[in-house]
């Protein structure tokens, strides 16, 4: 009986697109992350779309890291793949830290707006 490694829960297409943190670096450079056309005819970034992409990225990298950890613990991973496991863990850590930082900034901005007296 041959034991096969466990595959990630997310589909391969969603993991491949969300696993990259490159869209996070392109947000401020007029890139085409998620251009939405508003009723006014202007195109721009929707903050909710950017947040959704960040959350999807965190979930995808976390799922990949969990799969890698399980496969490593069960002995399904070759020693040559250890560097890929470490890279995936660092991607997950960076995605989570970025998401936490954005959340903290949004909460700070909300608190500041709530302190403004009209």
C-alpha positions in Angstrom: 0.0 0.0 0.0 1.5 3.3 -1.1 0.8 6.4 1.0 0.3 9.6 -0.9 0.8 13.1 0.5 -2.2 15.2 1.5 -3.1 18.0 -0.9 -4.2 21.5 0.3 -7.8 22.1 0.9 -8.0 25.0 -1.5 -8.0 24.3 -5.2 -4.7 24.5 -7.0 -5.7 27.5 -9.1 -6.7 29.6 -6.1 -3.5 28.6 -4.2 -1.3 29.4 -7.1 -2.8 32.9 -7.6 -3.2 33.8 -3.9 0.1 32.3 -2.8 2.1 35.2 -4.3 2.4 38.3 -2.2 3.3 40.4 -5.2 -0.1 42.0 -5.5 0.5 43.5 -2.0 3.5 45.3 -3.3 1.7 46.6 -6.5 -1.2 48.2 -4.6 0.4 51.7 -4.4 1.8 51.7 -7.9 -1.4 52.0 -10.1 -1.3 48.3 -10.8 -4.4 46.4 -12.0 -5.1 44.5 -8.8 -8.8 44.9 -8.8 -10.0 47.9 -10.8 -13.6 48.5 -10.3 -15.7 50.9 -12.4 -17.9 53.0 -10.3 -21.1 54.6 -11.4 -19.2 57.8 -12.0 -17.1 56.2 -14.7 -13.9 56.4 -12.7 -11.7 53.4 -12.2 -9.9 52.7 -9.0 -9.2 50.3 -6.2 -12.0 49.2 -3.9 -10.7 49.0 -0.4 -12.9 46.1 0.4 -11.5 44.2 -2.6 -8.0 44.8 -1.5 -8.8 43.6 2.0 -10.5 40.5 0.6 -7.4 39.7 -1.5 -5.3 40.1 1.6 -7.5 37.8 3.6 -7.6 35.2 0.8 -3.8 35.4 0.6 -3.5 34.8 4.4 -5.8 31.8 4.2 -4.1 30.3 1.2 -0.6 30.6 2.6 -1.8 29.3 5.9 -3.4 26.3 4.3 -0.2 25.6 2.3 1.9 25.9 5.5 -0.3 23.5 7.3 -0.2 21.0 4.5 3.6 21.3 4.3 3.9 20.8 8.1 1.6 17.7 8.0 3.5 16.2 5.1 6.8 16.8 6.8 5.6 15.3 10.1 4.3 12.2 8.3 7.5 11.7 6.3 6.0 12.5 2.9 8.5 15.3 2.2 12.0 14.8 0.8 14.8 16.6 2.5 15.4 18.6 -0.7 12.0 20.2 -0.2 12.8 21.7 3.2 13.8 25.0 1.8 10.3 25.3 0.0 8.6 24.5 3.3 10.6 27.3 5.0 9.8 29.7 2.2 6.1 28.9 2.4 6.2 29.4 6.2 7.8 32.8 5.8 5.2 33.8 3.2 2.4 32.9 5.6 4.1 34.8 8.4 4.6 37.9 6.2 1.0 37.8 4.9 -0.4 37.5 8.4 1.9 40.4 9.7 0.8 42.5 6.8 -2.9 41.8 7.4 -2.5 42.6 11.1 -0.7 45.8 10.3 -3.4 47.0 7.9 -6.1 46.1 10.5 -4.3 48.1 13.2 -4.0 51.1 10.9 -7.7 50.9 10.0 -8.6 50.8 13.7 -6.3 53.7 14.4 -7.9 55.7 11.6 -11.4 54.8 12.8 -10.6 55.8 16.4 -9.2 59.1 15.2 -12.3 59.9 13.1 -14.5 59.1 16.1 -12.6 61.6 18.2 -13.3 64.5 15.7 -16.0 66.8 17.0 -18.3 68.3 14.5 
